[in-house]
Amino acid sequence: MILSIFLLTIVPGLCLANIGQWMQFKDTYGKIYDTFWDEQQRYEIFKENLKKIEEHNAKYHHGQETHHIGITQFADITHEEFRKILGRQRRSKPAASAAILETTWIEATTKKIPDEWDWRHEGAVLDIKDQANCGSCWAFSATGAMEGQNAIHHKIRIPLSEQQLLDCSGEYGNGDCIAGGDEKASFAYVKDHGIETEAQYPYTGNKTKCMFDESKTLLNIKGYKELPGNEEALKQAIASIGPISVAIDADNIQLYVGGIYTTKCKTIDINHAVLAVGYGSQSTKNGTIDYWIIKNSWGKTWGEQGYIRFQRNADNLCGIGLESSYPTLK
């Protein structure tokens, strides 16, 4: 009955194909709305996003864009609402320990760096996770980098706890799901306390009371290092060190589903933390495009099975290399 009322209310003058897409969207992502009127509002936003998808993909099919967009879990929210769940905020350097930040990483000059690299093929990248509607991307970026180092150096491939970072690292400058945080502050916290596994301290998507149990610590780190802020340093670090925590302007990837993102974006408004796990190049009708392989934390249904490729060697597109860092192990 509710469905019938909804259809009778919104169908007149509208495309029935939109209704089918809307119903499929709700089913795919388990969308349930509090009231009939809330669903109407979300449907109107969904239709506006469908228009954006159609317009963008027309350019993509004519070779004017190198990535395509589609219906993601964010198709029923506005751009302003989307920005609120990104969650990465620049923080002042944590003051908890004297030697948290080791010397800034120095670029290698003699080691041969491969033309392409992908840590997923080396067992250093764990499964895609989902931060849900919490602005905790910084925690996922930090655990991803630590999981990578743990896999490379200790041969241990066990997911680490983002919830612990969300609950317990407030004194190091990190906030809640709304205030956001910073991956380097997370490294500082783990340097002093250690971190449990995801299974021991599971993710809930809400900041709660800190329940850290030191006896369950899986990993301790020595500190972290920052990269100089250029793409060549990031390439060398990925190839020689492991997956690297990076931060980007994610304003325009709400509906990304595939391809290489080359669209202009900001470098001064970095608002989302992710994990750089590799790089490569792809031949296109417009020439070869170099790209970064980026692991996101929005689930496997978003993007290229949870990943996005950003254009490389494009003046730090979206700020990709400006605030990059990685943990160092003891």
C-alpha positions in Angstrom: 0.0 0.0 0.0 2.8 2.4 0.9 4.6 1.7 -2.4 1.3 2.3 -4.3 0.8 5.6 -2.6 4.4 6.6 -3.3 4.1 5.7 -7.0 0.7 7.5 -7.4 2.2 10.6 -5.8 5.4 10.8 -7.9 4.7 9.1 -11.2 2.6 11.7 -13.0 4.8 13.5 -15.6 7.9 11.5 -14.6 9.9 8.8 -16.3 8.9 5.3 -15.2 12.4 4.2 -15.8 13.5 6.4 -12.9 11.0 4.6 -10.7 12.6 1.3 -11.6 16.1 2.6 -10.9 14.9 4.0 -7.6 13.4 0.7 -6.5 16.5 -1.1 -7.5 18.7 1.4 -5.7 16.7 1.0 -2.5 16.9 -2.8 -2.8 20.7 -2.9 -3.6 21.7 -0.6 -0.7 19.0 -1.5 1.8 17.6 2.0 1.9 14.8 2.5 4.4 13.4 6.0 5.0 11.8 7.2 8.2 8.7 8.8 6.6 6.9 8.9 3.3 7.9 12.5 2.9 11.5 11.8 3.6 11.5 9.2 0.8 9.9 11.7 -1.6 12.7 14.2 -0.8 15.3 11.5 -1.3 13.7 10.5 -4.6 13.9 14.1 -5.9 17.6 14.2 -5.1 18.1 10.8 -6.7 16.5 12.2 -9.9 18.9 15.2 -9.9 21.8 12.8 -9.6 20.5 10.7 -12.5 20.6 13.8 -14.6 24.2 14.4 -13.6 25.1 10.8 -14.4 23.5 11.1 -17.9 25.2 14.4 -18.7 28.6 13.2 -17.5 28.5 9.8 -19.2 27.5 11.4 -22.5 30.8 13.3 -22.3 32.6 10.1 -21.3 31.3 8.2 -24.3 32.4 11.1 -26.6 35.9 10.9 -25.1 35.6 14.1 -23.2 35.9 12.4 -19.8 38.1 9.5 -18.7 36.0 8.2 -15.9 32.3 7.3 -15.8 29.8 7.8 -13.0 26.7 5.9 -11.9 24.3 5.0 -9.1 26.3 4.6 -5.9 25.1 4.4 -2.3 25.4 8.2 -2.2 22.9 8.7 -5.1 20.1 9.9 -2.7 22.1 12.7 -0.9 23.1 16.1 -2.0 26.7 17.2 -2.6 26.6 19.2 0.6 25.5 16.2 2.6 28.1 14.1 0.9 30.9 16.5 2.0 29.8 16.1 5.6 30.6 12.4 5.7 34.1 12.7 4.2 35.7 13.4 7.6 39.3 14.2 7.0 40.5 17.3 8.9 44.0 18.7 9.0 45.1 18.6 12.6 48.0 20.2 14.4 50.9 17.8 15.1 50.2 15.7 18.1 52.4 16.4 21.1 52.1 13.1 22.9 55.6 11.7 22.3 58.8 13.4 21.5 59.9 11.2 18.6 56.6 10.3 17.0 57.6 12.0 13.7 60.8 10.5 12.5 63.0 12.3 10.0 61.0 13.1 6.8 61.5 10.4 4.2 64.3 11.0 1.9 63.8 10.1 -1.8 65.9 7.3 -3.1 68.2 8.1 -6.0 69.9 4.8 -6.8 67.2 2.2 -6.5 65.4 1.2 -9.7 61.7 2.0 -9.3 59.4 -0.2 -11.4 57.1 1.5 -14.0 54.1 0.0 -12.4 53.3 -1.6 -9.0 50.3 -3.0 -7.2 50.6 -4.1 -3.5 47.3 -6.1 -3.9 49.3 -8.6 -5.9 51.9 -8.9 -3.1 49.4 -9.7 -0.3 49.9 -6.3 1.5 46.4 -5.0 1.0 43.5 -6.4 3.0 39.8 -6.4 2.0 37.8 -3.3 1.3 36.0 -1.9 4.4 33.1 0.5 4.8 33.1 3.5 7.0 29.3 3.9 6.5 27.9 7.3 7.4 30.7 8.2 9.8 33.4 10.6 8.9 36.2 8.2 9.9 38.1 7.9 6.7 41.3 8.9 8.5 41.0 5.8 10.7 40.7 3.5 7.7 43.6 5.1 5.9 45.8 4.7 9.0 44.8 1.0 9.6 45.3 0.3 5.9 48.9 1.6 6.1 49.6 -0.3 9.3 48.1 -3.5 7.9 50.3 -3.2 4.9 53.5 -2.9 7.0 52.4 -5.8 9.2 51.8 -8.0 6.1 55.1 -7.0 4.4 57.4 -7.3 7.4 55.6 -9.8 9.7 53.6 -11.8 7.2 50.5 -11.1 9.3 47.4 -10.3 7.3 44.9 -9.4 10.0 42.5 -6.4 9.9 43.1 -3.7 12.5 40.6 -1.8 14.5 39.3 1.5 13.2 36.8 1.7 16.1 39.7 1.8 18.6 41.1 4.8 16.8 37.7 6.5 16.6 36.9 5.8 20.3 40.4 6.3 21.9 42.6 8.8 20.0 40.8 12.0 20.9 43.7 13.3 23.0 45.8 13.2 19.9 43.6 15.5 17.9 41.1 13.2 16.3 37.3 13.8 16.6 34.1 11.9 16.2 32.1 11.0 13.0 31.3 14.6 12.4 34.5 16.5 13.5 36.7 14.0 11.6 40.4 13.3 12.2 43.8 12.8 10.8 45.8 9.6 10.0 49.0 11.0 11.4 47.4 11.6 14.8 46.2 8.0 14.6 49.8 6.8 14.0 50.9 8.9 17.1 48.2 7.2 19.2 49.2 3.7 18.1 52.8 4.5 18.8 52.0 5.1 22.4 49.3 2.5 22.9 49.3 -0.2 20.2 46.2 -1.4 18.4 43.9 -4.3 18.6 42.4 -6.4 15.7 39.1 -5.5 14.1 37.6 -8.8 15.4 38.5 -7.9 19.0 37.3 -4.3 18.7 34.8 -4.3 15.8 33.6 -1.2 13.9 30.2 0.3 14.8 30.3 3.5 12.9 29.7 5.7 16.0 32.2 7.1 18.5 31.7 5.4 21.9 33.6 4.9 25.1 37.2 3.7 24.7 37.3 0.0 25.4 41.0 -0.6 24.5 42.5 -3.7 26.2 46.3 -3.4 26.1 46.6 -7.2 26.6 45.0 -7.7 23.2 47.4 -5.5 21.3 48.4 -7.0 17.9 50.7 -4.3 16.6 52.9 -1.6 18.0 54.7 0.9 15.8 57.8 3.1 16.2 56.3 6.2 14.7 55.6 7.6 11.2 57.3 9.4 8.4 56.0 12.1 6.1 56.7 12.3 2.4 58.0 15.6 0.9 54.7 16.2 -0.9 55.5 15.5 -4.6 54.3 12.6 -6.8 57.8 11.2 -7.5 58.4 10.7 -3.8 55.0 9.1 -3.5 55.8 6.7 -6.3 59.2 5.8 -4.8 57.6 5.3 -1.4 54.9 3.0 -2.7 57.4 0.8 -4.6 59.9 0.6 -1.8 58.0 0.9 1.4 54.4 -0.2 1.0 50.8 1.2 0.9 50.9 4.9 1.8 48.3 7.0 3.6 47.3 9.9 1.4 44.6 12.6 1.5 42.6 14.0 -1.3 39.8 16.4 -2.3 37.0 14.0 -2.7 34.2 16.4 -3.6 33.6 15.0 -7.1 33.8 11.3 -6.6 30.4 10.8 -5.0 29.1 8.9 -8.0 32.4 7.5 -9.4 32.1 3.9 -10.7 35.1 3.4 -12.9 37.9 4.7 -15.2 40.7 7.1 -14.5 39.7 10.3 -12.7 41.3 13.3 -14.5 38.8 16.1 -13.8 40.2 19.2 -12.1 39.7 19.5 -8.4 41.1 21.4 -5.5 44.5 20.8 -3.8 43.9 23.2 -0.8 40.6 21.6 0.4 41.8 18.1 1.3 38.9 16.4 2.9 39.2 12.6 2.6 41.9 10.1 3.7 42.5 7.0 1.6 45.3 4.5 0.9 47.6 4.6 -2.2 48.4 0.9 -3.0 50.0 1.1 -6.4 50.4 2.9 -9.7 50.4 2.2 -13.4 49.6 3.5 -16.9 46.8 2.9 -19.4 46.6 3.6 -23.1 43.5 5.5 -24.2 42.3 7.1 -27.4 43.7 10.3 -26.2 47.1 8.9 -25.3 48.6 7.2 -22.3 47.4 8.2 -18.8 49.5 7.5 -15.7 47.4 6.7 -12.6 47.4 5.9 -8.9 45.6 2.9 -7.5 43.6 4.2 -4.5 41.9 2.0 -1.9 38.8 3.7 -0.5 36.6 2.9 2.5 33.1 3.0 1.0 32.6 -0.7 0.5 33.0 -3.0 -2.5 30.0 -1.7 -4.4 31.5 1.8 -4.9 33.9 2.5 -7.7 36.1 -0.3 -9.1 35.2 -2.8 -6.4 36.1 -0.3 -3.7 39.0 1.3 -5.5 39.5 4.5 -7.6 42.2 5.4 -10.1 43.4 9.0 -10.0 45.6 10.6 -12.7 49.3 10.5 -11.9 51.9 13.1 -12.9 49.2 15.8 -13.0 50.5 18.3 -10.5 49.2 16.4 -7.5 45.7 16.2 -8.8 43.2 16.6 -5.9 46.2 17.0 -3.6 47.1 13.3 -3.9 50.7 13.6 -2.7 50.6 16.7 -0.5 49.9 15.0 2.9 51.2 11.5 2.5 52.7 9.4 5.3 53.3 5.9 6.5 54.0 4.1 9.9 57.3 2.7 10.8 57.5 -0.6 12.7 59.7 -1.4 15.7 
